[in-house]
Amino acid sequence: MQVLNSRKLESLLRDWRTAAPAYSALADRIRLLILDGRVPIGTRLPAERELAHQLGVSRTTVSATFARLRDSGYLSSVRGSGSVAQLPSRDAEASDSMSADLLDFGKAAMPAAPELADAALRAAQDLPAYLGGPGYDPVGLPQLRQAIAERYNARGLPTSPGEVMVTVGAQHAIALVARVVMDRSDSALVESPSYPHAYEAIRAAGRRLVPVSVTTGDGWDDDAIQQAFARTNPALAYVMPDFQNPTGQVMATDQRRRVLAAAARHGTVVVADETMAELAIDQVDQPLPLAAYGDAVLIGSLGKTVWGGLRIGWIRAEPTLIHRLVRARFAGDLGTPILEQLIAVDLLGQYPAILARRSAQLSHGRQHLEGLLSHTFPDWDVPRVGGGLALWVGLGRPVSSQLTLAARSEGLLLAAGPQFGLDGAFERFLRLPFSYADEQTERAVRILHRAWGALSQAPAPELGYLAEVV
Ligand SMILES: Cc1ncc(COP(=O)(O)O)c(C=O)c1O
């Protein structure tokens, strides 16, 4: 069982106090941490006395907090095992069958590209040619590896199929590379903020994550990157040079060179996650893929460009590393599904047209969301991004978790800023996707507006949906 000590919980809680009584504010914040996975289900929370001491509150406050969390189903207290995080059973059911009214803006994603359905029909017709074999494919169909290599060639990075391995989405690729490149004692350089499931995958493979900052104003902190390499000798550096998630930043060409030079000096494997890279909106010259400037492993995916449900990703690396990755793969899975790979080959054949439509959709979505935000929240800092799926909005106050909870009670799921950081940072930020239909975005902003207004007022009594279901 995972155990959370009081110091760690305090760092996740950050500025948890609100106008509400302390026990209620603390219960709200812990509930959000459980709901968004920062405190995983099954984690044992610190003992009441220890937590009270750490937070500088009375034991009675913590007892009342835990009692409230128990009553609403977020904690179970078993004699001998302490207080363990859980979801109320009704909430677990709700997340299984995601209520139709719920707007899930926690995901920056789009519905499937319309080409997908026909591509799937054609792929089904091609499938019989494969049914005579065993069907386990750990490296990828030759024609898909070829199509992916051609895509890199078209982007200006000469690539051969032998440098490509197909995976079950980019998430699988990140976890696999981290597992193969890192030892348990190794550190990894990561961006902060960054994509939270990459943190999880890399943390599971190594010992420590070393954050370097990326901001919407200044991009990557060059000095911090150089110092992090020198100070910690990371085995791996995980970066998103193109439309970084969540900030939307693009790393300049000279900085790409500097990062790769520093990594080469320290023997660090640089992994560039290009999941967002092909979602350009503005037709400006994008730098070449990171591996054009030096040694880097690239990770790609059709998850954001075509559909998350397709589960096709890949790794581009030198062939000896590809061999190691393929060998290591069997401990986790036995290959990428053949039918999905056939669909992917078909779609890559029409990729430029798919990307052009995505770009037009995202251009519209970006403009729509920017317009709504500037009208509704003139004080928020809304950055301009050249691509990707979301805006990393500055709220001006450290209230992202509170806002997320208030919006949730009205049926809008959001990823609070701290989900993208380590140890509770980014309470002043919120990631807002512009990838949804106009009506959904409008409804989301209306809910945000009400939730924002409610923050400054006395909290509503914890009853009904917020208290018991979510
Ligand atoms: C930056 C980044 N990398 C990887 C992934 C995972 O992609 P896939 O669906 O291909 O596993 C995501 C999904 O949100 C992402 O945002």
The ligand as a Tripos MOL2 file, in Angstrom:
@<TRIPOS>MOLECULE
LIG
   16    16     1     0     0
SMALL
NO_CHARGES

@<TRIPOS>ATOM
      1 C1          2.2100   15.2860  -24.5150 C.3       1 LIG1
      2 C2          1.5100   13.9830  -24.5940 C.ar      1 LIG1
      3 N1          2.2250   12.8650  -24.7690 N.ar      1 LIG1
      4 C3          1.6350   11.6730  -24.8490 C.ar      1 LIG1
      5 C4          0.2840   11.5360  -24.7440 C.ar      1 LIG1
      6 C5         -0.3280   10.1730  -24.8310 C.3       1 LIG1
      7 O1         -0.6880    9.9510  -26.1450 O.3       1 LIG1
      8 P1         -1.2930    8.5700  -26.6690 P.3       1 LIG1
      9 O2         -2.7600    8.7380  -26.6780 O.co2     1 LIG1
     10 O3         -0.7250    8.4200  -28.0360 O.co2     1 LIG1
     11 O4         -0.8230    7.4990  -25.7580 O.co2     1 LIG1
     12 C6         -0.5050   12.6700  -24.5690 C.ar      1 LIG1
     13 C7         -1.9490   12.5470  -24.4120 C.2       1 LIG1
     14 O5         -2.6200   13.4330  -23.9180 O.2       1 LIG1
     15 C8          0.1320   13.9280  -24.4940 C.ar      1 LIG1
     16 O6         -0.5730   15.0460  -24.3030 O.3       1 LIG1
@<TRIPOS>BOND
     1     1     2 1
     2     2     3 ar
     3     2    15 ar
     4     3     4 ar
     5     4     5 ar
     6     5     6 1
     7     5    12 ar
     8     6     7 1
     9     7     8 1
    10     8     9 2
    11     8    10 1
    12     8    11 1
    13    12    13 1
    14    12    15 ar
    15    13    14 2
    16    15    16 1
@<TRIPOS>SUBSTRUCTURE
     1 LIG1         1 GROUP 0 **** ****
